[in-house]
Amino acid sequence: MTQVVPGENEAIEAVLRRFKRKVSRAGIFPDMRKSRHFETPGEKRKRKALARSKQRKGKFRY
C-alpha cells in the first residue's frame, strides 16, 4: 500500500504529485486496469499472444 505523509507547510499539489509518482513506480495502475473487468480464459490467451507478437516484432528491427 502506497502512503504519503504530507510535510508541514507542504502544498496539497506537491503531496499529490509525490503520491502519483509513488503509485506509478509501484506498478499499481496496470494491475488495477487488469482487474477492472473479468477476462475469460480465451480473452487472456488472445491478449498474451498479441503481446508476444508485439514483443517479437520489436526485437528484430534494424
VEXTIMI-74097 format. One line per 5 residues: number of its first residue (from 1); for each residue z, x, y of N, C-alpha, C. Coordinates in steps of 0.2 Angstrom, whole numbers, plus 5000, padded with zeros to 4 digits. Each point is the difference from the previous one (the first is absolute). Layout:
N
NUM = Z:X:Y:Z:X:Y:Z:X:Y  ...;
//
This chain:
62
1 = 5000:5004:4994:5000:4996:5006:5000:5004:5006  4995:4999:5005:5000:5004:5006:5005:4997:5005  5003:5005:5003:5005:4998:5005:4999:5005:5006  5001:4997:5006:5000:5003:5006:5006:4998:5005  5004:5005:5002:5005:4999:5004:4999:5002:5007;
6 = 5000:4995:5004:4998:5001:5007:5005:5004:5004  4998:5005:5004:5004:5004:5003:5003:4997:5007  5005:5003:5003:5002:4997:5006:4995:5001:5005  4999:4995:5004:4995:5000:5006:4993:5001:4997  4998:4998:4994:4994:5001:4997:4996:4993:5001;
11 = 4994:5001:5002:4996:4994:5001:4998:4997:4994  4999:4993:5000:4999:4996:4993:4993:5002:4998  4995:5002:5005:4993:5002:4998:5001:5006:4996  5004:5005:5002:5000:5006:4996:5003:4999:4993  5005:4996:5000:5003:4999:4993:4995:4996:4996;
16 = 4996:4996:5002:4995:4997:4996:4995:5005:4998  4998:5004:5004:4995:5005:4999:5003:5005:4994  5006:5002:5000:5003:5004:4995:5000:4996:4993  5002:4993:5001:5000:4996:4994:4993:5000:4997  4995:4998:5004:4993:5000:4997:4998:5006:4997;
21 = 5002:5006:5003:4998:5006:4997:5003:5001:4993  5007:4999:5000:5003:5001:4994:4998:4995:4994  4998:4994:5002:4997:4995:4995:4993:5003:4997  4996:5002:5005:4994:5003:4998:5000:5006:4995  5005:5004:5002:5001:5006:4996:5003:4999:4993;
26 = 5004:4994:5000:5003:4998:4993:4995:4997:4996  4994:4998:5002:4995:4996:4996:5002:4993:4999  5003:4997:5004:5003:4993:4999:4994:4995:5001  4996:5001:5005:4994:4995:5001:4996:4999:4994  4997:5005:4997:4995:4999:4995:5004:4996:4994;
31 = 5006:5002:4999:5004:4997:4994:5001:4992:5002  5001:4999:5006:5001:4993:5003:4994:4996:4999  4994:5003:5002:4994:4997:4999:4998:4998:4993  5002:5005:4996:4998:4999:4993:5004:4994:4997  5006:4999:5002:5004:4995:4997:5000:4993:5004;
36 = 4995:5000:5004:5000:4994:5004:4997:4994:4996  4995:5001:4996:4997:4995:4996:5000:5002:4993  5000:4995:4995:5000:5002:4993:4993:5002:4999  5000:5005:4996:4993:5003:4998:5000:4999:4992  4994:4997:4998:4999:4999:4993:4999:5007:4997;
41 = 5000:5001:4993:4999:5006:4997:4992:5002:5001  4996:4995:5000:4993:5002:5001:4999:5002:5007  5003:4997:5005:4999:5002:5007:5003:5008:5001  5005:5001:4996:5003:5007:5001:4995:5005:4997  4997:4998:4994:4995:5005:4997:4995:5001:5005;
46 = 4997:4995:5003:4994:5000:5004:5002:5005:5006  5006:4999:5003:5002:5004:5006:5001:5007:4998  5003:5001:4995:5001:5007:4997:4993:5004:4999  4996:4996:4997:4993:5003:4998:4996:5001:5007  5001:4996:5005:4997:5001:5006:5003:5006:5004;
51 = 5006:5001:4999:5003:5006:5003:4998:5006:4997  5000:5000:4993:4997:5006:4997:4993:5002:5002  4996:4995:5000:4993:5001:5002:5000:5003:5007  5004:4997:5005:5000:5003:5006:5002:5007:5001  5005:5002:4995:5003:5006:5000:4995:5005:4997;
56 = 4996:4998:4995:4995:5004:4997:4994:5002:5005  4998:4995:5004:4995:5000:5005:5001:5006:5005  5007:5000:5002:5002:5004:5006:5000:5007:4997  5001:5002:4994:5002:5006:4997:4994:5005:5001  4994:4997:4998:4994:5004:4999:4995:5001:5005;
61 = 5002:4998:5006:4995:5000:5006:5000:5007:5003  4994:5002:5002:5000:5007:5003:4999:5000:5007;
//
